[in-house]
Amino acid sequence: MKNLVWLVVAVLIALAGYMLFTGKGPQEVAIEASDAINAPAVADDVTQAAGEAADAITDTVDAAGDAITEAVDDATESANDAAEPAVQN
């Protein structure tokens, strides 16, 4: 318990020294600390947005692949239909 008291006293002295040398008040220090704590939330938002963008790109590529496959199938079928009369003669 004695060590905990000394730790709290040391933190308070360090905080007071920081405020004295920087000229910042307790509210400004609290705002900076709050911003630093919220930084991981911003990183999570960016990560989630990147994941959503990757999903959208994957869906677009899949749709393009399906469209190309369908176009090739239609072209092949049309070529076969056009070639049938020539083969029968």
C-alpha positions in Angstrom: 0.0 0.0 0.0 2.9 2.3 0.8 4.3 1.8 -2.7 0.9 2.7 -4.3 0.8 6.0 -2.3 4.3 6.9 -3.5 3.3 6.0 -7.1 0.3 8.3 -7.0 2.4 11.1 -5.5 5.0 10.6 -8.2 2.3 10.8 -10.9 0.9 13.9 -9.5 4.3 15.6 -9.3 5.0 14.6 -12.9 1.7 15.9 -14.1 2.1 19.2 -12.2 5.6 19.6 -13.7 4.3 18.9 -17.2 1.6 21.5 -16.8 4.0 24.1 -15.3 6.6 23.7 -18.1 4.1 23.5 -21.0 1.8 26.2 -19.7 -1.2 24.1 -20.3 -4.1 23.9 -17.9 -5.7 20.8 -16.5 -8.5 21.0 -19.1 -6.1 21.1 -22.0 -4.2 18.2 -20.6 -7.5 16.3 -20.2 -8.5 17.0 -23.8 -5.1 15.8 -25.1 -5.4 12.6 -23.0 -9.0 12.1 -24.3 -7.8 12.5 -27.9 -5.0 10.0 -27.4 -7.4 7.5 -25.9 -9.9 7.9 -28.8 -7.2 7.4 -31.4 -7.6 3.6 -31.5 -11.3 4.1 -32.3 -10.3 6.1 -35.4 -7.9 3.3 -36.4 -10.7 0.8 -36.1 -13.0 3.0 -38.2 -10.3 3.2 -40.9 -9.7 -0.6 -40.8 -13.4 -1.2 -41.1 -13.7 1.2 -44.1 -10.7 -0.5 -45.8 -12.4 -3.9 -45.3 -15.6 -2.7 -46.8 -13.8 -1.3 -49.8 -12.0 -4.6 -50.3 -15.3 -6.4 -50.2 -16.8 -4.0 -52.7 -13.8 -4.5 -55.0 -14.1 -8.3 -54.7 -17.8 -8.1 -55.6 -17.1 -5.9 -58.6 -14.4 -8.2 -59.9 -16.7 -11.2 -59.4 -19.5 -9.5 -61.3 -17.1 -8.6 -64.1 -15.9 -12.1 -64.3 -19.5 -13.4 -64.5 -20.3 -10.9 -67.2 -17.2 -11.9 -69.2 -18.0 -15.6 -68.9 -21.6 -15.0 -70.1 -20.4 -12.9 -73.0 -17.9 -15.7 -74.0 -20.6 -18.3 -73.7 -23.0 -16.2 -75.9 -20.3 -15.6 -78.5 -19.4 -19.3 -78.6 -23.0 -20.3 -79.0 -23.5 -17.7 -81.8 -20.4 -18.9 -83.6 -21.6 -22.5 -83.3 -25.0 -21.6 -84.6 -23.4 -19.7 -87.5 -21.1 -22.7 -88.3 -23.8 -25.4 -88.3 -25.2 -24.6 -91.8 -21.7 -24.7 -93.2 -20.9 -28.1 -91.6 -24.2 -29.6 -92.8 -23.5 -28.8 -96.5 
